[in-house]
Structure formats: C-alpha cells, structure tokens
C-alpha cells in the first residue's frame, strides 16, 4: 500500500457499527476496510499494510486486546484506537499501556473519532518515514569495510583520533583517512549526524 492511500481498518462484530463507521470515513475521503472479527482481519492482513485500526475491545472469539497482542507478536506496528463500553475503561487503559493510540467510549461523537483517526494515521506515516530512513542509513553503513566500521563505532562514542589510533594499532593519519571515508560513505555532514545515524541503527 502506498503512503498516499492508508487504510482505516474497522473491526467490530456489530454490522450496524461497521456500516455507520464506513459511511462516516468514506464521507471524509478515507479508505476503509471492515471486518466482523479479529480472526478475519488477521487472515486478510497484508505485510505491507499501512494506516490504523478502529477496534472494538469486546468481540466474540478473539477480543480486541488479544488481537493487539497478536499484532505485537507478529511485528505489525499499526496504531490502534479502541472503541469501548463504559465497563471496559480499565481494559482500555491497559491497552494504551501496551501501545494503543487512544480509546473512545460509546456513544462517541463523529468528530472525536475522526480526530483520533487522523492522529493515528500521522503516527503511522511518521513510523514509516523513520523505517524508510533506517533502510537508507543501513544501506550506506553496509558499504563500510570492517576497519572503517571499527573506526565509525569509536567516532560515534566520541573517541579522539589519537585514542582510536592507539586502540587499533594504527597511525593517527590512517585513522583520519578512515574517518574521512566513513563520513563520505555514510553521507554524514557532521559528527552529530553520524552519531544520530548510528543511534537509529542501534550500533552506537
């Protein structure tokens, strides 16, 4: 799915709720896909899915909470907005601690739901942008030789060229050459940018 066409996945066992939410979201030019159960959603979920979930917390079979756990285990980071009844607030709070964007109590105002959905879609866009950036950074770092990678790690830790030279048994001039190659290959324009890249990959 493209970044320009995220999907709002509505999962609720109540057909009337699914229908009304689909009409509301389509009226706002949002792409909608509805499912009557968590199991059906999981069976049809695509690996590259983007967007967010509007999810009933209580459903026959697999509950909304159980679906949230399944998505986490499978590595699907889609933002979730829970729809709850008055007796489900403690469950919804627990779901937020597990990463849900928000929960809305029934009955809710259309604008309240729309506001949460737009927030969730922006969270998903930001996450995908960060993922894309990490892929590009990883590709650049893959071009480093083993020695350049060693130098890069020490640079990212703030070590001076002289210290790096002593630790690696190199001349200071050789370290300077490696350092220049690291900056060129990674595209880092400053030490701060290199440290930031390394941190995003978890290698600093």
PyMOL commands that set and color helices and strands:
alter all, ss='L'
color gray80, all
select helices_A, chain A and resi 15-27+38-44+64-74+86-97+110-141+146-156+161-168+172-186+191-201
alter helices_A, ss='H'
color red, helices_A
select strands_A, chain A and resi 7-11+31-35+51-56+79-84+102-105
alter strands_A, ss='S'
color yellow, strands_A
deselect
rebuild
show_as cartoon
